[in-house]
Amino acid sequence: MDIFAIVNEIIMQTSNTDMPICGNACLKEDLGMDSFALTRLIVVLEERLNIEIDLSLLVYDNLETVSDICKLAERSMMQ
């Protein structure tokens, strides 16, 4: 399963960006995501991957890049 592709697709669907997204793209600065958009991304990601992300890991300041979201999803899939 290509987590990056899924995260990329969700970001494209839930944000107002049409630029190519790379792993080191900053969620706030590059993609303009605020805490609401990040929450929406997490909810859709949980539904799509059938996972539950530990709330203690959802610290907005620690989730800076697309890669951070991918790592978070991968960690949640292993639990």
N, C-alpha and C positions, 0 to 999 in steps of 0.2 A: 504494500500500500504506500503510495507516494504522498506523505503527509504535506510536503511543501505544495504540491499541486492542489490539494484540497484546500489548504489555507489560502493559497493564492486565489482560487476560484471564489471562496467565500468573501475575501476582501474585495474582489472586483464586484461582487454582487451587492455588498452591503455598504460600500463607500462610493464616493463620487470621483474616484480616480480611474483613468483609463491608461495610465502609464504602466510600462512593464514593471513588475515587482520582483525584486531580488531579495535574497535572504537577509542581507544587511540593511534593507530599507527600514528607516525609523518610522514607527507607527505614528508618532505625533508629528514630527517635522516633515517627513517626506510624504506621508499618506494623509495627514490632517485628521487623524483619528483622535477623538476625545475619549473620556472614560465611558460615555454612553455607547459609542461605536465599538469600543473594545469589549464591553459587556455583551453587546449584540453578537460580535464575532465569536466570543467564547460560547454563548448559548447555542448558536448555530453549529459550531464545531462539535460540541457535546452531542447534539442531536444527530449530526451527520455520521460521527464515528461511534455512536452509542457508548460514550464514556461519561464519567463524572469527574470533573476536575476538582481537586481538593481546594476548598475556598481559601485555605491558609496560603496557597501558592499564588493567589490572584492579587498581587500587589502591583498596582498600576505603574509605579516607578521602576519596578524590576522587569517589566515587560516592555522593552524598548524597541525591539526589532521583530521582523517577521520570523527570523530564526528562533527567537525566544518563545514565540507562540508555538512553533513546530516542536521544540524541545519539550514544552509543557504538555502538549498533546501526546507525544511519544511516551513521556514519563507516566501519564495517566493511563495509557493503554497497557502498560506493563503491570499495573496494580490490579 
